[in-house]
Amino acid sequence: MLVRIHKEGRTMLVATALLLFALNIVIAQFLPLAFWPILVLSVVFYLIILQFFRNPLRTIQVSDNQLVYAPADGRVCVIEEVFEPEYFKEKRLQVSIFMSPFNVHVNRNPVSGVVNYFRYHPGKYLVAWHPKSSTENERTTVVYDFGRGEILMRQIAGALAKRIKWYIGEGDAVQQGSDMGFIKFGSRVDLYLPLDATVEVTMDQQVKGNQTIIAKL
């Protein structure tokens, strides 16, 4: 599997590398006994930052708009019937994925179709698994018209993730599996599906974007 570095991390990675390089030069000159321990810690720290911005090249094996693919890597933390108050204003089937700091943070389109609705909401930074994070945290709301109905997807910032990025807008035609956004350093993604959708995942299951089928419509 080809692993790329996402564009959202390139500036930070260059700046971090330069800062660590300068730090180690200073340590080598003024604290030579500490040079090797600091160098090892610098390399470890840089590798941790580097893995935050992985962007694996994943192609969907079977493109089918009756299948909802995972829009993110992470752990399934919610499967329940809820009232969706922002757009549908009716009951929907919610499936949520918690993205830890060690997951891939790329967000992908779960279906193909047209973006009927998009909103960005500033907000709090509660931990991403908090029940109120879906309605009170910084977040985006995207509604996809997949041809036979609509599904809603929400990017939610967590306690560490305070930078949500998105690359789509209302009226855009999108392709299943293509990048739709990025959330830095861990977060959560919610899907709101029709009540008659068949959920194909279980609680606490680890899922991967573009590989795991979340539901059948």
C-alpha positions in Angstrom: 0.0 0.0 0.0 1.4 3.3 -1.1 1.6 5.9 1.8 1.7 9.5 1.0 2.0 12.6 3.2 -1.1 14.8 3.1 -0.8 18.4 1.9 -2.2 19.6 5.3 1.0 18.5 7.0 3.7 19.6 4.7 4.3 23.1 6.1 4.2 21.8 9.7 6.6 19.0 8.9 9.1 21.3 7.2 8.9 23.8 10.1 9.3 21.0 12.7 12.3 19.5 10.9 14.0 22.9 10.8 13.3 23.6 14.4 14.5 20.2 15.6 17.7 20.6 13.4 18.5 23.9 15.0 17.8 22.6 18.5 20.2 19.7 18.0 22.9 22.0 16.6 22.6 24.1 19.7 22.7 21.1 22.0 25.8 19.7 20.2 27.6 22.9 20.8 26.6 23.8 24.4 25.5 20.5 25.9 27.4 17.7 24.1 26.7 15.1 26.7 23.0 15.5 26.0 23.3 15.4 22.2 22.5 11.8 21.6 19.5 11.5 24.0 18.1 14.7 22.5 18.7 13.5 19.0 16.9 10.2 19.6 13.9 12.1 21.2 13.8 14.5 18.3 13.6 11.6 15.8 10.9 9.9 17.8 8.9 13.1 18.1 9.2 13.8 14.4 8.1 10.3 13.5 5.0 10.8 15.7 4.1 14.1 13.9 4.8 12.4 10.5 2.4 9.6 11.1 -0.4 12.1 11.9 -0.3 13.2 8.3 -0.3 9.8 6.5 -2.5 9.7 3.4 -2.7 6.1 2.2 -3.6 5.7 -1.4 -6.8 3.5 -1.1 -9.0 2.7 -4.1 -12.5 1.4 -3.5 -12.7 -2.2 -4.9 -16.4 -2.2 -5.6 -17.9 1.3 -6.3 -21.6 1.0 -5.5 -23.9 3.7 -4.2 -25.9 1.2 -2.3 -22.8 0.8 -0.1 -21.7 3.4 2.4 -17.9 3.2 2.9 -16.1 4.3 6.0 -15.2 8.0 5.6 -12.4 7.8 8.1 -10.1 5.4 10.0 -11.0 4.7 13.6 -13.2 2.9 16.1 -17.0 2.7 15.9 -18.2 4.4 19.0 -21.9 5.0 18.3 -24.6 2.9 16.6 -28.1 4.2 17.5 -31.3 5.7 16.3 -31.4 9.4 17.1 -33.2 12.6 16.2 -31.1 14.7 13.8 -32.0 18.4 14.5 -30.1 20.4 11.9 -31.1 19.2 8.5 -33.5 16.2 8.5 -35.3 17.1 11.7 -36.4 13.5 12.0 -35.0 10.3 13.3 -32.0 8.8 11.6 -29.6 5.9 12.2 -26.3 7.3 13.5 -23.0 5.6 13.1 -20.0 7.4 14.6 -16.2 6.8 14.1 -13.7 8.0 16.7 -10.3 8.9 15.2 -7.5 8.6 17.7 -4.2 10.6 17.3 -2.7 7.5 15.8 -5.3 7.0 13.1 -5.2 8.3 9.5 -7.0 11.7 9.7 -8.1 12.0 6.0 -11.8 12.2 5.5 -13.4 10.7 2.4 -16.7 10.8 0.6 -18.8 7.8 1.8 -21.0 7.9 -1.4 -21.1 9.5 -4.8 -23.6 12.2 -5.5 -24.2 15.9 -5.1 -23.6 18.0 -2.0 -27.1 19.3 -1.2 -26.1 21.1 2.0 -22.9 22.3 3.7 -22.4 24.3 6.9 -19.4 25.1 9.1 -20.2 25.6 12.8 -17.6 27.0 15.2 -17.9 25.6 18.7 -16.4 24.0 21.7 -13.6 21.3 21.9 -15.1 18.7 24.1 -13.5 15.2 23.9 -14.7 13.6 20.7 -16.5 10.7 22.4 -18.6 13.1 24.5 -22.3 12.8 23.6 -22.7 16.6 23.2 -19.7 16.9 20.8 -22.0 16.3 17.8 -23.9 19.4 18.6 -21.6 21.7 20.6 -18.1 21.1 19.2 -16.5 22.8 16.1 -17.9 20.8 13.2 -19.1 20.7 9.6 -22.3 19.2 8.3 -22.4 17.7 4.8 -25.5 16.3 3.1 -25.0 14.0 0.1 -27.8 13.2 -2.4 -26.8 9.8 -3.6 -29.6 9.5 -6.1 -32.3 7.7 -4.1 -32.1 9.7 -1.0 -29.7 11.6 1.3 -27.2 10.8 4.0 -25.5 13.3 6.4 -21.9 13.3 7.5 -20.4 15.5 10.2 -16.7 16.2 10.8 -16.3 17.0 14.6 -13.2 18.5 16.2 -12.0 17.0 19.5 -10.0 18.2 22.4 -6.8 18.1 20.4 -8.2 18.5 16.9 -8.9 22.2 16.4 -8.3 22.4 12.7 -11.0 21.0 10.4 -10.4 21.3 6.7 -12.8 20.6 3.9 -12.6 20.6 0.1 -16.2 20.5 -0.9 -19.2 22.9 -1.0 -22.9 23.0 -1.8 -23.7 22.0 -5.4 -20.4 20.0 -5.9 -20.6 16.6 -7.6 -18.4 14.2 -5.6 -17.0 10.7 -6.2 -17.2 8.0 -3.6 -13.9 7.5 -1.9 -12.3 10.8 -2.9 -10.9 13.1 -0.2 -13.4 15.5 1.2 -11.4 16.9 4.2 -8.9 16.5 7.0 -9.0 16.8 10.8 -5.7 17.3 12.5 -4.7 15.2 15.6 -7.8 13.1 16.3 -11.5 13.7 16.2 -14.8 12.1 15.2 -17.0 11.6 12.1 -20.7 11.0 12.4 -22.9 9.5 9.7 -26.7 9.8 9.7 -28.3 7.2 7.5 -31.9 6.3 6.6 -33.7 4.1 9.2 -34.0 1.2 6.8 -30.2 1.1 6.2 -28.5 -2.2 7.1 -25.5 -1.5 9.4 -22.5 -3.7 8.5 -20.3 -2.8 11.5 -20.4 -3.4 15.2 -19.6 -1.3 18.3 -15.8 -0.9 18.9 -14.9 -2.3 15.5 -11.8 -0.8 13.9 -12.7 0.5 10.4 -10.6 1.9 7.6 -11.6 4.6 5.1 -12.5 3.4 1.6 -12.1 -0.2 2.8 -14.8 -1.0 5.5 -18.4 -1.0 4.4 -20.4 0.8 7.1 -23.9 0.2 5.8 -26.1 -1.0 2.9 -28.8 1.5 1.7 
